[in-house]
Amino acid sequence: FNFSSPTMQNQIHELAKTLPPPRKQNTACDACRARKVKCNQLPGQDKCQHCLSKNYPCTHFIQQATTEKKRSAAAAKRPRTLSASSASGPAEHMAAAGHPGTTHAYQSPGSHFPQQGPFPPAHPITVDTQTRDLLAYIFAPPEASSRSGQVNGSAHYRVGGSPSPNPYSEWGALAHRLNEESFRIEFALDLVEVFFQIVHSRLPLLNPVQFRSRLHTSLSSTGSQNGASSPNTPIAQQQRTRDSTSPLGGQPSQQQPQRPLHPALVATVIAWGAKFSEHPLFVADRHRNGGQSAFAKVLINRARDLAEDMKVHRIPNADHVVISLLIEPLQSQSLEDNAGFHGFWLGSAIRLLLDLQINHKSVMSNIHDPEARGTMIFAWWMACLADAYRSVYYRRKPMLDDDDYDIDFYTVGPVPPPPTESERQAPQPSPREQLEFLVRHPPPSLRIQSPGPLRPLTAGYALHSQGYYKAAHALARIARQMARQLWRPATESDGIPADVLTTIMDMLNEWRDEYLQHVGVPTAFPAAWDFVSAVTACASDATYHIMWIILFNAMDDFGIRELNDVTRAGTPEAMSPPQHAHIEEKKRKVANEALHGALRIAGLAGVLASNGYLKLDCAVMHVSCIQAGMLLARLGRPEVSNCIDGLEQYSYAYEECADQATEIKRVYLQAQAGETELNHMASVTPRPGSAGEAGMNAMNIDHPQVVFGGFH
């Protein structure tokens, strides 16, 4: 098109005349706004017609305030540079962090409010921020606003007023030592060790040796203000010890420079450690706040704020995937908590993995670094399994489907070289056949080992881990299909079709026959069962049994479509007696399996709680205890006490569990009083106190005080 020709310009001009006029900006005066009438102001006049007739002052204060608010909001939403350091970086405004008596108020990483008084303005943390400055940033004292009801730990601008003599007083008598750089470093290293001792065993997304090495390097290399490392810091002392024992005869070993750790990753690991730490600072803080640590909650929210400000959820790279997967279970697990679990970070991790094409076997197989490959393999399967289980637990649609990926657990090594002629002729079992043998007949040295990341990729350990995750993936596929079939608007309104119910029951029975005996809790507990093996087996066992509870709840809420149709039509003769009896038998089977599963989970929770394990668990059996406890409470079963005890122990790290335990107690007391909360499944469910057939399925534990290796 030639837009410069006069003919074309005339046509465009004529077309523009036919377009509707642009929307006029609402500039009504204050008086017309109050009366909600049209404000007519003629050209050349200072007042509108209404104000002229009433002799009112024609003011526009409301419009001016609205315009200023929009300008401020637009300025706050402007994107900031992530990697480029500003002219005055965090090191400048935290320069005095190591000097006693000087404190720095924490601000949300993206806020730039002009502060008054001794608190210097905060600057955003970037990937170039030194780790020492990051520690000063996340361990900064809380603002006064948090003491007056602010619970998320983010500081807000406070006009006027004098600073508290001890800004750390909210966190206990020992918290003032966070003003010292040497203590901050020692404290951070202690929290990192707590993370690797407790959390890493369940979420092995990091390499402990590599993480510690990079953290020590970053802390020792940044130094103090003059660029040299302080000789009395814990890092400097550990560095001198390593140098004195190095093969170079006391000379510092020459190592390749390591990439610094991502600030949001460091903050997240520290927040995880704070959740389970028994450091005297946290002990005093919990004692001061009724068993809950206000300081730990602040660190959790600061880690999340930092990840959000650094666009972790938007920029695809390996670090951001790991950070997202670690933040999700770190939060409150209550859907009613606005600052808690809503699947945002899990969804972000899945989107990042898809952007990196980790769901393609061809891409994963060509990652030649075994460390990076092992991390991404585990991250993908953790996200895949969590998405499936979350969808069925919380009645959501899953993000992933079976055809969204072709990667499997056999993608554990680089692409092998072409086989030789002799190798082609020799019959060799496929990796799947080798796995099938090892899953069903693991060697004795591997039968009670816990799954971890596929590194190092040794044959026996990796293949046994694959057996665990193969079973978990098979169950996740069932959970995904259950979510897509059960949580439909049509199912909610019409009921569950009988053929869908039969299919789900068959899939669960097939999984039980093939996998449960290998990945679930054995009949006899091993004498030296460690923490990881115990929690892993109990979680696998509970995850299977909770599926029957979820199916029972769906049937109780929605009913069976065929029975619902007969009830709505008011024609019971439309369904033959054999068909009705067949559906009732299916309902009875699900009710028995659900009760058996709830009793089984209650027994497992009792074993873990008796050893104090649920206090150290990162919400792996949290949902199982809630679902099983609620079903047992609705049925008035006394075994619900195990689930209540387990949730109360969970409340050490997840305070919302205490409220959930209280709610289960309330439902149980109602059931004992005869107020049974059942709908469509009431006809096949035993009444409170009755000794039904399913009551024989309770988990028998002759010695509840089981002692596992290393824990009592």
C-alpha positions in Angstrom: 0.0 0.0 0.0 1.2 3.5 -0.9 0.2 5.5 2.2 1.8 8.6 0.8 -0.5 9.0 -2.2 -3.2 11.7 -1.9 -6.0 9.3 -2.7 -5.0 6.9 0.1 -4.7 9.8 2.6 -8.1 11.1 1.6 -9.6 7.7 2.1 -8.0 7.4 5.6 -9.2 10.8 6.5 -12.8 10.0 5.4 -12.6 6.7 7.3 -11.5 8.5 10.5 -14.6 10.7 10.4 -16.8 7.6 10.7 -15.0 6.3 13.8 -16.6 6.9 17.2 -15.1 9.8 19.2 -12.6 8.9 21.8 -14.0 8.4 25.3 -14.0 11.6 27.2 -12.0 11.6 30.4 -14.2 11.9 33.5 -13.4 15.4 34.8 -16.5 16.2 36.7 -16.2 18.7 39.5 -16.6 17.6 43.2 -20.2 19.0 43.4 -21.4 17.1 40.3 -19.7 14.0 41.5 -21.5 14.2 44.8 -24.9 14.6 43.1 -24.0 12.1 40.3 -25.1 14.4 37.5 -23.4 15.4 34.3 -20.9 18.2 34.6 -21.3 20.7 31.7 -18.6 23.3 31.6 -18.8 25.7 28.6 -15.5 26.8 26.9 -14.1 29.9 28.4 -15.9 29.5 31.7 -14.3 28.7 35.0 -17.3 27.0 36.5 -19.7 24.3 35.3 -23.4 25.2 34.7 -24.5 23.5 38.0 -22.0 25.4 40.1 -22.9 28.7 38.4 -26.6 28.2 39.1 -26.0 27.2 42.7 -23.1 29.6 43.3 -20.9 26.7 44.4 -17.1 26.7 44.2 -16.3 24.5 41.2 -13.4 22.4 42.6 -11.7 19.2 41.2 -9.9 17.9 44.3 -11.2 14.3 43.8 -10.0 14.2 40.2 -6.6 15.5 41.1 -6.2 12.9 43.8 -7.3 10.1 41.4 -4.8 11.3 38.8 -1.9 11.4 41.2 -2.8 7.9 42.5 -2.7 6.5 38.9 0.7 8.2 38.3 2.1 6.7 41.4 0.8 3.2 40.6 2.3 3.4 37.1 5.7 4.5 38.4 5.7 1.6 40.8 5.0 -0.9 38.0 7.9 0.2 35.8 10.3 -2.6 35.2 13.7 -2.5 37.0 16.9 -3.9 35.7 17.6 -7.3 37.2 21.3 -7.8 36.7 22.7 -4.4 36.3 23.9 -2.9 39.6 22.7 0.6 40.4 25.1 3.5 41.0 24.8 3.1 44.7 24.4 -0.6 45.4 23.3 -2.5 48.5 26.9 -2.5 49.8 26.8 1.3 50.2 23.7 1.5 52.3 24.7 -1.5 54.3 28.3 -0.4 54.8 28.0 0.0 58.5 26.2 -3.3 59.0 29.2 -4.8 60.8 29.5 -2.0 63.3 27.6 -2.3 66.6 24.9 0.1 67.2 24.0 0.6 63.5 20.9 -1.2 62.2 19.1 -1.2 58.9 15.4 -1.5 58.3 14.3 -4.2 55.9 12.1 -3.1 53.0 10.4 -5.2 50.3 13.1 -5.5 47.6 11.2 -3.3 45.2 10.2 -0.5 47.4 11.9 2.9 47.3 10.2 5.0 49.9 12.2 8.0 51.1 13.0 7.2 54.7 13.6 9.7 57.6 15.8 9.3 60.6 18.8 7.0 60.8 17.6 4.4 58.4 19.2 4.8 55.0 17.2 4.1 51.8 17.0 0.5 50.7 18.1 -0.7 47.3 17.0 -3.7 45.3 18.9 -7.0 45.6 20.4 -8.1 42.3 22.3 -11.2 41.2 25.5 -9.2 41.7 24.7 -8.4 45.4 27.4 -9.8 47.7 26.3 -12.5 50.0 27.4 -10.6 53.1 25.1 -7.7 52.0 22.3 -10.2 51.3 22.6 -11.5 54.9 22.5 -8.0 56.3 19.4 -7.4 54.1 17.4 -10.4 55.1 18.4 -10.3 58.8 17.5 -6.6 59.1 15.3 -5.8 62.1 11.5 -5.7 61.6 9.7 -2.4 61.3 7.4 -1.1 64.0 4.5 -1.7 61.6 5.1 -5.5 61.9 4.8 -5.2 65.7 1.4 -3.5 65.3 -0.2 -6.2 63.2 2.0 -6.6 60.2 2.5 -10.3 59.9 4.3 -10.7 56.6 7.6 -9.3 57.8 7.8 -6.7 55.0 8.8 -3.2 56.3 6.7 -0.2 55.4 7.5 3.5 55.4 7.0 4.9 58.9 6.6 8.7 59.1 8.1 10.3 62.1 8.7 8.7 65.5 12.0 7.7 67.0 13.5 4.3 66.5 13.4 1.7 69.2 16.5 1.4 71.3 16.6 -2.3 70.3 14.9 -2.7 66.9 15.3 -6.5 67.2 13.4 -6.7 70.5 10.4 -8.3 68.8 12.5 -11.4 68.1 13.8 -12.0 71.6 16.7 -11.0 73.8 19.3 -12.7 71.6 18.2 -11.2 68.3 20.3 -8.0 68.7 23.4 -10.0 67.8 22.1 -10.1 64.2 23.6 -6.6 64.0 27.1 -8.2 64.1 28.4 -9.4 60.7 30.3 -12.3 62.2 27.2 -13.6 64.0 25.1 -13.2 60.9 27.5 -15.4 59.0 27.7 -18.0 61.7 23.9 -18.0 62.1 23.4 -18.3 58.3 25.7 -21.3 58.1 23.9 -23.0 60.9 20.6 -22.6 59.1 22.0 -23.9 55.9 23.1 -27.1 57.8 19.6 -27.5 59.2 18.3 -27.3 55.7 20.6 -30.1 54.5 20.0 -32.3 57.5 16.2 -32.1 57.4 14.7 -30.6 54.2 17.2 -31.9 51.7 16.4 -35.5 52.5 12.9 -34.9 51.3 13.5 -32.3 48.6 17.0 -33.1 47.2 17.2 -30.4 44.6 20.7 -29.1 45.6 24.1 -30.6 45.7 25.2 -30.1 49.4 28.9 -30.2 48.7 28.7 -27.7 45.8 26.3 -25.4 47.6 28.4 -25.2 50.7 31.6 -24.6 48.7 30.0 -21.8 46.7 28.5 -20.3 49.8 31.9 -20.4 51.7 33.6 -18.9 48.6 31.2 -16.1 48.3 31.3 -15.2 51.9 35.1 -15.3 52.1 35.8 -13.5 48.9 33.4 -10.5 49.4 35.2 -9.4 52.5 34.7 -6.2 54.4 34.7 -2.6 53.2 38.3 -2.5 52.2 37.9 -5.7 50.1 39.9 -8.0 52.5 38.3 -10.8 54.4 38.1 -10.2 58.2 40.6 -12.5 59.9 38.2 -13.4 62.8 35.0 -14.4 60.9 33.9 -18.0 60.9 34.5 -18.2 57.2 38.1 -16.9 57.4 38.9 -19.4 60.2 37.5 -22.3 58.2 39.4 -21.1 55.2 42.7 -21.1 57.1 41.9 -24.6 58.3 41.4 -25.9 54.8 44.5 -24.1 53.6 46.7 -25.6 56.3 45.5 -29.1 55.4 45.7 -28.7 51.6 48.0 -30.8 49.5 50.1 -27.7 48.8 51.8 -27.8 52.1 50.0 -25.0 53.8 49.7 -22.8 50.7 46.2 -21.8 49.7 44.9 -24.2 47.1 44.3 -22.8 43.7 40.7 -23.5 42.7 38.7 -22.5 39.8 36.4 -19.5 40.4 32.9 -20.6 41.2 29.7 -19.0 40.1 28.1 -17.1 43.0 24.9 -18.4 44.5 21.6 -16.8 43.5 20.5 -14.4 46.3 16.9 -15.8 46.3 18.2 -19.3 46.6 20.3 -18.4 49.6 17.4 -16.6 51.2 15.1 -19.6 50.5 17.5 -22.1 52.0 18.0 -20.0 55.1 14.2 -19.6 55.5 13.8 -23.4 55.3 16.5 -23.8 58.0 14.7 -21.3 60.2 11.5 -23.3 60.0 13.1 -26.3 61.8 16.0 -24.8 63.6 16.6 -25.3 67.4 19.0 -22.4 67.6 18.6 -20.5 70.9 17.4 -17.4 69.0 14.5 -19.4 67.6 13.8 -21.2 70.9 13.5 -17.8 72.7 11.3 -16.4 69.8 8.9 -19.4 70.0 8.7 -19.1 73.8 7.9 -15.5 73.4 5.2 -16.0 70.7 3.3 -19.0 72.0 5.2 -21.8 70.3 5.4 -20.0 66.9 8.5 -18.2 65.6 7.7 -14.7 64.3 11.3 -14.4 63.1 11.0 -17.6 60.9 7.8 -16.2 59.4 9.5 -13.0 58.5 12.4 -14.9 56.8 9.9 -16.9 54.8 8.1 -13.9 53.6 11.3 -12.0 52.8 12.6 -14.9 50.7 9.3 -15.0 48.8 9.4 -11.2 48.3 12.9 -11.3 47.1 12.1 -14.1 44.6 9.2 -12.1 43.3 11.2 -8.9 42.9 14.0 -10.8 41.1 11.4 -12.1 38.6 12.2 -15.7 39.5 8.8 -16.8 38.3 9.3 -15.2 34.9 12.8 -15.8 33.7 13.6 -19.4 32.7 16.8 -20.8 34.1 17.8 -23.7 36.3 18.2 -21.7 39.5 14.8 -20.2 39.1 13.2 -23.7 38.7 14.9 -24.9 41.9 13.9 -21.7 43.9 10.3 -22.0 42.8 10.0 -25.7 43.8 11.6 -24.9 47.2 9.3 -21.9 47.9 6.0 -23.7 47.3 6.1 -26.1 50.3 7.9 -23.5 52.4 4.7 -21.4 52.7 1.6 -21.9 54.7 -0.3 -24.9 53.4 -3.8 -23.5 54.1 -5.8 -22.3 51.0 -7.5 -19.8 53.2 -4.2 -18.0 53.9 -3.7 -15.2 51.4 0.1 -15.5 51.8 0.1 -19.3 51.7 -0.1 -22.1 49.2 -2.1 -21.4 46.0 0.0 -23.4 43.5 1.6 -20.2 42.1 5.2 -21.2 42.6 4.5 -24.8 41.5 2.9 -23.4 38.3 5.8 -21.1 37.8 8.3 -24.0 38.0 6.3 -26.0 35.5 6.2 -23.0 33.1 9.9 -22.5 33.5 10.7 -26.2 32.8 8.5 -26.1 29.7 10.3 -23.0 28.5 13.6 -24.8 29.0 12.1 -27.8 27.1 13.0 -30.1 29.9 9.9 -32.2 29.0 11.7 -33.3 25.8 13.9 -36.4 26.1 16.1 -35.2 23.2 16.9 -32.0 25.2 17.5 -33.7 28.5 19.7 -36.4 27.0 22.1 -33.9 25.6 22.8 -32.1 28.9 26.3 -33.5 29.3 26.9 -32.1 32.8 25.7 -34.9 35.1 25.1 -32.5 37.9 22.9 -30.2 35.8 21.1 -33.2 34.2 20.4 -34.9 37.5 19.0 -31.7 39.0 16.7 -31.0 36.1 15.5 -34.7 36.0 14.6 -34.5 39.6 13.1 -31.0 39.3 10.9 -32.2 36.4 9.5 -35.2 38.2 9.0 -33.3 41.4 7.0 -30.7 39.5 5.1 -33.4 37.5 4.2 -35.4 40.6 3.3 -32.4 42.7 1.0 -31.0 40.0 -0.9 -34.3 39.7 -1.3 -34.8 43.5 -2.2 -31.1 44.0 -5.0 -31.3 41.4 -6.7 -34.3 43.0 -6.1 -33.0 46.6 -7.5 -29.5 46.1 -10.0 -30.2 43.3 -8.1 -28.3 40.6 -7.4 -29.0 36.9 -3.8 -30.3 36.4 -1.4 -28.3 34.3 0.3 -31.3 32.7 -1.1 -34.2 30.8 0.4 -37.5 29.8 1.3 -36.4 26.3 3.0 -33.2 27.5 6.4 -35.0 28.0 8.3 -38.0 26.7 11.1 -37.8 29.4 11.3 -40.7 31.8 13.6 -41.9 34.6 15.8 -43.8 32.2 17.2 -40.6 30.9 20.0 -40.6 33.4 23.1 -40.4 31.2 24.4 -38.7 28.1 23.6 -40.0 24.7 25.6 -43.2 24.4 28.0 -43.8 21.5 26.8 -46.0 18.6 27.1 -49.7 19.6 29.8 -51.9 18.0 28.9 -54.8 15.7 29.4 -57.4 18.5 27.2 -55.3 20.8 24.5 -55.2 18.2 24.5 -59.0 17.9 24.5 -59.8 21.6 21.0 -59.8 23.1 20.8 -57.2 25.9 17.9 -56.3 28.1 16.4 -52.9 27.7 16.7 -50.4 30.6 13.0 -50.9 31.4 13.6 -54.6 31.7 16.5 -54.1 34.0 14.5 -51.7 36.1 11.6 -54.1 36.4 13.9 -56.7 37.8 15.5 -54.3 40.3 12.2 -52.9 41.4 10.7 -56.3 42.2 14.0 -57.8 43.4 16.2 -55.1 44.8 19.6 -56.2 46.2 19.7 -56.4 50.0 21.9 -53.4 50.3 19.4 -51.3 48.5 16.0 -52.5 49.8 15.7 -49.8 52.5 17.6 -47.0 50.9 15.7 -43.8 50.3 15.3 -42.2 47.0 17.3 -39.1 46.2 18.4 -37.1 43.2 19.9 -39.1 40.4 23.4 -38.2 41.4 25.9 -39.6 41.5 24.4 -41.7 38.8 25.6 -45.1 40.1 23.8 -48.1 38.7 22.3 -49.7 41.8 21.2 -46.6 43.7 19.9 -44.7 40.7 17.9 -47.7 39.4 16.4 -48.3 42.9 15.4 -44.6 43.0 13.9 -44.9 39.6 11.8 -47.8 41.0 10.4 -45.5 43.7 9.6 -42.7 41.2 8.2 -45.1 38.6 5.6 -46.1 41.2 5.0 -42.5 42.2 4.5 -41.5 38.5 2.1 -44.3 37.9 0.0 -43.2 40.9 0.3 -39.6 39.7 -1.2 -40.5 36.4 -4.2 -42.0 38.2 -4.5 -38.9 40.3 -4.4 -36.8 37.1 -7.2 -38.8 35.5 -9.2 -38.7 38.7 -8.9 -34.9 38.8 -10.0 -34.5 35.2 -13.0 -36.8 35.6 -14.2 -35.8 39.1 -13.7 -32.1 39.2 -15.9 -31.2 36.2 -18.9 -28.9 36.5 -21.0 -31.6 34.8 -19.9 -34.1 37.4 -20.7 -31.8 40.3 -24.2 -31.1 38.9 -25.1 -34.6 37.5 -23.0 -37.0 39.6 -20.1 -39.5 38.8 -20.9 -41.8 35.9 -20.9 -45.5 37.0 -18.4 -46.4 34.3 -16.0 -43.7 35.4 -16.2 -44.9 39.0 -15.4 -48.5 37.9 -12.4 -47.3 35.8 -10.9 -45.4 38.8 -11.4 -48.3 41.1 -9.8 -50.7 38.7 -6.8 -48.4 38.3 -6.2 -48.1 42.0 -6.5 -51.8 42.5 -4.0 -52.5 39.8 -1.5 -50.0 41.3 -1.9 -51.6 44.7 -1.2 -55.1 43.3 1.9 -54.0 41.3 3.6 -51.3 43.5 2.4 -51.0 47.1 4.3 -54.0 48.5 7.6 -52.6 47.1 7.3 -48.9 48.0 4.9 -48.9 50.9 5.5 -49.7 54.6 6.7 -53.3 55.1 4.9 -55.7 57.4 7.9 -55.8 59.8 9.8 -52.5 60.4 13.5 -52.9 59.8 15.6 -52.7 63.0 17.7 -49.7 61.8 15.2 -47.8 59.7 16.5 -44.2 59.2 14.4 -41.0 59.1 14.3 -40.7 55.3 13.4 -44.4 54.7 10.6 -44.2 57.3 9.0 -41.0 56.1 9.4 -42.0 52.4 7.7 -45.4 52.8 5.0 -44.0 55.0 4.3 -41.2 52.5 4.1 -43.6 49.6 1.7 -45.8 51.5 -0.4 -42.9 52.6 -0.5 -41.3 49.1 -2.1 -44.5 47.7 -4.7 -44.8 50.5 -5.7 -41.1 50.4 -6.9 -41.7 46.8 -9.8 -43.9 48.1 -10.7 -41.2 50.7 -10.8 -38.6 47.9 -13.0 -40.8 45.8 -15.3 -41.4 48.8 -15.6 -37.7 49.4 -16.4 -37.1 45.7 -19.1 -39.8 45.7 -20.6 -38.4 49.0 -20.7 -34.9 47.5 -21.9 -35.6 44.0 -23.5 -39.1 44.1 -23.7 -41.5 41.2 -25.2 -40.1 38.0 -27.5 -43.1 37.3 -28.9 -43.0 40.8 -29.3 -39.2 40.7 -31.2 -39.4 37.4 -33.7 -41.9 38.9 -34.1 -39.7 42.0 -34.7 -36.5 40.0 -37.2 -38.2 37.7 -39.0 -39.8 40.6 -39.2 -43.2 38.8 -37.4 -45.8 40.9 -38.7 -48.5 38.6 -36.5 -47.1 35.7 -33.5 -48.9 37.3 -33.6 -52.6 37.5 -32.9 -54.2 41.0 -29.6 -55.9 39.8 -28.3 -52.6 38.4 -29.1 -50.8 41.6 -27.6 -53.6 43.7 -24.4 -53.4 41.6 -24.0 -49.7 42.2 -24.6 -50.0 45.9 -21.9 -52.7 46.0 -19.5 -50.3 44.3 -20.4 -47.7 46.9 -19.8 -50.1 49.7 -16.5 -51.2 48.3 -15.3 -47.6 48.1 -16.5 -46.9 51.6 -14.6 -49.9 53.0 -11.4 -49.0 51.1 -11.7 -45.3 52.3 -12.1 -46.4 55.9 -9.3 -48.8 55.6 -7.1 -46.1 54.1 -8.0 -43.6 56.8 -7.2 -46.1 59.5 -3.9 -47.0 57.8 -2.9 -43.4 57.6 -3.8 -42.8 61.2 -1.6 -45.8 62.2 1.3 -44.4 60.1 0.8 -41.0 61.6 0.9 -42.5 65.1 4.2 -44.2 64.3 5.9 -41.1 62.9 4.5 -38.8 65.6 5.6 -41.1 68.4 9.2 -40.7 67.1 8.8 -37.0 66.6 9.3 -37.2 62.9 6.3 -35.0 61.8 8.0 -32.1 63.6 10.8 -32.5 61.0 8.6 -33.2 58.0 8.2 -30.6 55.2 4.5 -31.2 54.7 4.8 -34.5 52.9 2.1 -36.3 54.9 0.3 -33.1 55.9 -2.7 -33.6 53.5 -2.9 -37.3 54.3 -3.3 -36.5 58.0 -6.0 -33.9 57.3 -8.0 -36.1 54.8 -7.8 -39.2 57.0 -8.5 -37.3 60.2 -11.6 -35.6 58.7 -13.1 -38.9 57.5 -12.5 -40.6 60.8 -13.9 -37.7 62.6 -17.1 -37.7 60.4 -17.5 -41.4 61.2 -16.8 -40.9 64.9 -13.8 -43.2 65.0 -11.5 -42.9 68.0 -8.5 -43.6 65.8 -8.8 -39.9 64.8 -6.6 -39.0 67.8 -3.5 -40.2 65.9 -4.2 -37.7 63.1 -4.9 -34.9 65.6 -1.6 -35.7 67.4 0.2 -35.7 64.1 -1.2 -32.3 63.0 -0.4 -30.8 66.4 3.2 -32.0 65.9 3.1 -30.5 62.4 2.2 -27.1 63.9 5.7 -26.8 65.1 6.7 -25.7 61.6 3.2 -25.1 60.0 1.1 -23.2 62.4 -2.1 -23.6 60.4 -2.1 -27.3 61.3 -3.1 -26.4 64.8 -6.3 -24.9 63.5 -6.9 -27.9 61.3 -6.5 -30.2 64.3 -9.1 -28.1 66.2 -11.6 -28.4 63.3 -11.2 -32.2 63.2 -11.9 -32.3 67.0 -15.0 -30.3 66.5 -16.3 -32.6 63.7 -15.5 -35.7 65.8 -17.5 -34.4 68.8 -20.4 -33.7 66.5 -20.3 -37.2 65.1 -20.2 -38.6 68.7 -23.3 -36.6 69.4 -25.1 -38.2 66.5 -24.7 -35.3 64.0 -23.2 -37.4 61.1 -22.1 -35.2 58.1 -22.8 -37.7 55.3 -24.8 -37.3 52.1 -24.9 -39.8 49.2 -22.7 -42.3 51.0 -24.7 -42.5 54.3 -26.4 -45.7 53.2 -23.2 -47.7 53.0 -21.1 -46.1 55.8 -21.1 -47.6 59.4 -22.4 -45.4 62.1 -20.2 -44.0 64.8 -19.2 -46.7 67.3 -20.3 -49.6 65.2 -17.8 -52.4 64.6 -18.1 -52.8 60.8 -16.1 -55.1 58.6 -13.7 -52.3 57.7 -12.9 -51.8 61.3 -10.7 -54.9 61.1 -8.5 -53.0 58.6 -7.0 -50.8 61.2 -3.2 -50.8 61.1 -1.9 -53.0 63.9 1.1 -51.6 65.7 2.2 -53.7 68.6 5.0 -51.4 69.6 4.1 -47.8 68.7 7.4 -46.6 70.1 9.4 -47.9 67.1 13.0 -46.8 67.2 14.5 -45.9 63.9 18.2 -45.7 63.3 19.7 -42.5 64.8 16.3 -41.1 66.1 14.3 -41.8 69.2 
